[in-house]
Amino acid sequence: MNKFRIYLTMLAAAAIFSCSESGKSVTPQLQSFSVILNKNSALVVKVKFSLSVDSKAHVKYWQASESESSAKLSALSDSKINHTVSLYQLREKTAYNYKVVVLDASGNESETSQIQTFTTEAMPAWLNTYYKTAENTIQETLPGYYFVVPSAKPNGLLLINNSGKIAWYWSPPSNYIVKTARMTAKNSVLMLLDENATPFGDGNILLETNLAGDTLSYFRMGEKGFDKSIHHDLQMDSKGNIVAITNTFSNNLPGDGIIVLDSQGKKIWEWSTFSELTNIDPTNYAQPWGNSLVIDKDNNYIVSLRSLSQVWKINSSTGKVMWKLGKNGTIKMPETSNFLFQHFAHRNANDEIMLFDNGSAARPETRLLSFNLNETTLEATPKINISLPQNLYSMIMGSTSLLPDGNLLTVSAVNGKILKMTKTGQILWTISASQPIYRAEYLANPFETE
């Protein structure tokens, strides 16, 4: 999946060894180095280099048009002789200077090369059309990033920083569409791709990469335990298993399921809505249409079922439905809090069940809701209840979540808007795309482990 090309390679004529003033510490010397551009993201490059002796090292880099005082340091590599270091948050079509910086056995830093240069390539045309940085300047005090999943063709994935600039993106080959994606706890990207022009949210390829673009896992439908099409959402659990929503069928009727694949692609658990929905009248039935899945704090699953206008909690061991939130569900709640065709149900940082209440043609109003849920007495107390302005009504897709500062990050999907809002509904800033956005999430530091 990852296509790289070598932009520059330089080989040192010979290994050179020098001693520190104490005569005890050997200063590592640069043997060879090259810069590799990433075909899936012009904003990421790799610097590969070899040293004369085992040493930790990193790369110092800065825009060629600026002074060295503005330089950033890559993550420290401890790969001894042969190193590969990724440089992030670059700008497209921009010249950069860089140096390799090594640490000797005593921890002393030294620059082992003269200033070298590389130039990043252009971002793909679809991205510059989809998201116009010049029109999306924001001033945000939270230091994190916004992970954006577009709903467009062609498409990819974005990380937008707190000034509204694209900090990272991933663009698939032209024959693939990204259907959905989640960041994992280890800051890798788990995504569902489709190569068959399948409608709706269905896909046939599971791909996990790091932000440098390296493939960590790859599974194709029909191989190993991946025996059903996946749609709309997926997660990685604490054991490294992939948990995803699937299509299931019974007596030619469509349903939804959950599949769990281990790190080798072996199926280790599955569940179907048909285990709960029995005595079905086929003349009055619609697919429940799972559209979001999260792993709750007790490792059970919270699933949004759009067509039922309900959110279910499912025991991840037994498959038993523990509760149903929504109209005609098992949780007692005020009738005025009933939601319609919701998305992005999850437990927020305040321990509330939060969701994006899309509304419908019969009630063309989108709301942001949260509930304090007593799972013992099966009662829900409404907490957040915000109606979006009419021009932000989104009949399909969308998301809302709690930010670390107590405000809300909301996606009005069909309108291509990402909003920061207060709990009273005041809009603090907006960034826009030219086509719909499936959803967006806040990430404190996705580059941390790279």
N, C-alpha and C positions, 0 to 999 in steps of 0.2 A: 504493500500500500504506500510505502514511503519512497519517494523518488528524489534522490539527491544528486547534485553534480559538484565536482570539485572545481572551485573557482580559482584557487591559487595554491601551488605547492612549491615549497622551497626546501632544499636539502642543505644542511651544513656540510662543509668539506670534510671535517673530521671532528671527533670528540675532543673537547678542550677541557682540561681539568685545572682548577685553580684552588688555592688554599686560602682560608680565612686568616686574619691576622694572628690568631692563636696557633695556626698550623695544624689544627685538629679537625676542622670541619671543611669538607669538600663542597664547593659551590657547584650545584648542578648546572650543566650547560645544555642549551637547546641543540638537539640533533636534527630534527626535521619538524615541519609544521605545514598545515594546509587549512584552508577555510572551505566549508561545505555549505552551500545554500540549500534551503529546504523548499521543495516544490509545493508543499502543502501550505506553507506560510512564509511570506517574504519578510516577516518581522522576527524570524528566528534563524540564527546561523549556528553552526558548530565549528569550533576550532580544535583540530586534532594536532597533537604534537608529541614528540618523544624527547626524553631527557637522557643525559649521560649517566646519571645515577638515580637511584630511587629517591623520589621527592614528592611532596605535596606541591600543588601549583594552582594558580587561577589566572584569569585573563583580565587585563585592564583595558577598557574600551570607551571611546567617546566619539562624537560626531566630528568629522574632519574640519568643519567650519567653526568649531568651538575650541576653546583652550583645553589643555589636559587637566586643568583644575576641575572640569565638569565630569571627569571620567567616573565610570561605574566599575565595580568589580564583580566578576562572575562568582558563582558558588565555588568553593574550594574543592578541588579534585585530589583524592588520595590514592590514585591508581598507580603510583610508583613510577614506572618508566614511561608507559604509553598512556596518554591522557586524551579524553574527549570532553570538551567543556561547551555548554550551550550558552548562547547570549540571547537575552530576551528583551522585549519591549523596544525593539528597534523601529525605525521609520522607513517607509518604503522609498525606493529610489534615492537613497542617501549614502554618501561616502562616510566611512568610519575608520578611525585609527585604532590600533590595538597593540598591546605588548603582552608577552607571557611573563608572569611574575612567579618565581619559585621560592620555596622555603627550604633552607638547608636543615641538617639534623638538629641544629640548635634553635631552629625557628626563626632564623634571620631571613628577611625577604630581600630578593634581588631581582632586577629586571634582566632577563637573559637574551633579549632581542632588541634590535632597533625597531622604531615605529614601522609597522606594516599597515596596509590598508585593504579594505574590501568595500564593495558597494552593493546594497540590497536591491532586489528586484521590485517591480511594481506589484501591487496587490491586484487580484483578478478584477475584471470589469464588473462582474455581478456585485462585488462587495462595494466598490466605489459608487455604484448606482443605488444599492440598497441602503447604505449608511453614509451620509455626508457629514464628515467630522466638522467642517466649517459651520454647519448649521446646528450643531449640537454641543455648544459650549456650556458647561455647567460648572458651578463652584460648590463642591461638596466637601464637608469636613471629615466625613468617614473616609479612612484611608484605603478601603478595599476596592473590589472590582465587581462588575456586573456580568454574569455569565448569561449570554443571550442565545436562545435557540430560535432562529428565523423560521418562518413558514413561507418559503418562497422556492421557486425553481428557476435557475440553480440556487444552491444555498450552501451553508457551512455552519460554523460556530464562531462566536465572538466573545472576547473579554474586553469590556469597556472600562476605562479607569475613571477616577473621580473628577476628572476635568472634561470627560466626554470623548476622549480620544480612544481609538482602537489600540489596545495594548498587546493583543494576540488574536489570531484567528486560525482556523483550520478549514481548508477548502478541499473537498474530495475530488477525485477524478471526475471527468465530465459525465460518465455514465452512472454515477451514484448520486443519490439524494439522502441527506441526513433527515431522518424522521423524528428522532428525539435523542437526547443525551443528558447525562448527569455527571457531575464531578464526583469522584470517590473520596474517601477519607484520606487516601494517600496522594491526592491531587493528580490522579490520572483522569482521563476523559473516557467514559464508557458511553458508546453511542450505538444506535440502531440505524443501519443503512439499508437502502433499497436500490436494487439494480434492475428491477422489473417494471418500473413505472406503475407500481401498485397504488391504488387509490387510498385515501384516508391516511391513517398513521401506521400502516403495516410495513414491515421490513423483513429482509431475509439474511442480513449479515450483522453479527455482533462484533464490534471492534473496540478494543481498549488501547489507547495510546497515552504516552506522557506528553507534556507540553512541547517537548523537543521534536515530537512526531514519530518517535520509535514505537513500533507495534509491540504491545505487551501480551495481547491475546487476540485471536481471530477465529470466529466460528461461523460456518455457513449452514443455513437451514438444510436439513436432510443428512447432515453429518453428525456422528456421535449421538448425543442425547437431544440435539436441537431438532425436534421432530414436528414442531408446530410453528406457524408464523407468529411473530411477536408484534405487538402494536402499542403505541402511545407512551409507555413508560417502562423503566428498568432501573435497578439499583444494584450496588455491590454491598453485600453484607460484611460483617466483621470477620468472617472466615475467608473472604475472597470469593464467595460464590456469587453468581449473577442471578438476580431475582427479577422476573419480567412478567408482564401481562401477555397472555396468548389468546388466540382464537381457538375455540373448541366447538364441537358439533355433537348433537344427539338427535337421532331421528330426523336428520337433515335440517335441524334448527340450529342457528348460530348462538353460541354462548361465549363466555370469557373464562379464562383460567389464569393460573399462576404456575410458572415453571421455575425450578431452581437448578442451575447448572454449576458444577464445581469448576475449579480452575482449569481442568482438562477437557471440559465440555460434556462431562458425563451427567445425565439427569439423575438427581438425587431426591427430588420431591416434586409433586404436582398436585394441583387442585382445580376444580371446575365449579362454575356457578350452578351446573346441573346437579351437584350434590346437595344444593340448598333449594333450588327452584324445582319443585316436583309437582306432579299433577298439572302440567302445563296445558293450557288451551291453545293449540297451534293457530287458531283464528284470531287470538288476542294476545300476541306475544311479539316482543322485540328484543334484540340482543341487548343485554344490560349495558354494554359499551363502557368497559373500564377505560379510564383515561388518566389516572394517576395512581401511583403505588409508592408508599413509603414504609420503611421499617421502623416500627414504634420503639419506644424506650425499653419495652419488655421483649423486643425481638419478634413480636407478632406484626402482621401486615395491616396497614390502613389503605383501603382501596376506594377510589371514587368510581361510582357506577352512574354514568350520565343519564341514560335512558330511564333509570329508576328514580332519579333525583334523590339518591341515597348515598351515604358513605358507610362502608362496612369495615369492621375489624375482624380479621380472620386469624385463628390460631395457627401459627406456623408449624406446629407439630401434628395436630389432629385434623386440621382443616375445618374445625367447627367455627361457625360464625358467632362471634362473641357479642356483638351488638350491631344495630343498624340505626344510623342517624339520618333523619329526614322524614318526609311525609310517609305515614303508614309504617314507620320503623319501630324498633323496640325501645328507643330512647324517648322519654317524655320531654317535650319541648313546646314553647308557645307556637301557636299556629302561624303567627306573623313572622316567625323565623324560618318557615319552610322555604327551602331553596329550590331552584329549577336548573337542571342541566349543568351542574357545577363542574369545576375543574380544580386541580391542584390542592386537594385536601391533604392536610398534614398537621402534625402537632408543633406549635410554635414554641419559642423560648419561654413564654409565660405559661406553658403547659396547657394551652388551649387548642382545641381542634379548629383549624382555620381553613377557609376555602374561598374560592372565587365563584360567586353565585351569578351565573350568566344571565338568567332571565330567559324569556321566550317571546315569541310574537304576541302571545296573549298578555304577557307582562313584560314589555320592553324596557326593563330596568335592570342594570347590573349592580350588584351589591358586593361588598367585602364584609364577610362575616367571620366571627369566631365564637366559640362556646367553651365554657368551663364545664367539663363532662365528669359527672360522678359515675364511675364504672361499676360501683357496687349497687347504688340505688337506681341506676339507669335513668338519670335526670340530667338535662342540659340547661345551663344558665347562659343566656346570650350575653356577650361581652362587646365585641366590636360589631357595629352595624352602620356601614357607610354606603350611601347610594352615590354612584358615579354620575356626573353630569350626563345629560341625554346624548351629547355628541361623543361620549366615550362608551356608550352601550356596545357590548360585544356579545353577540349571540353564541359564538363558538370560541373555543380555546381560552387562553388567558391565565393569569396567576396573580396571587397576592401573598405577601409574606412580611414578617416583622423584621425590621432592621435593628441593629444593635443599639441605636439611639432612641428606640421606641416608636419611630415613624414606620410607615408602610412602603414597601416597594411593590408596585402594581403594574401589570401589563394589560392594557386595553388592546387585545390581540388584533382584531380585524382592522382597527384604526392605526396599527403600527406605532403605538405609544408606550413608552416606559415612564412611569410617574413616581416621584417621591411625594408622599402625602402624610399629613398629620392624622391622628386618630379622630379628629373632628372633620376630616375631609378636605382640608386646605391643601391645594397643590403647591408644592415648594419648587419643583422643577420638572421639566418634561424633556425627554429626548425622543426623536422620531426616526422611523424607518420608512422607506418608500412602499413596502409591502408588509403583510401581517407578520407579527411576532408570536411564536407559539407560547413562550414563557421566558422569564428571566429570574435569576437568583443572585443574591449578594454573597460574595466570597471574600473572606478577610485577607488571605494571601495565598492565592493558588500557585505562586511560584516558589513557595517556601521549601518544598522538599526536592526541588530540581537541582 
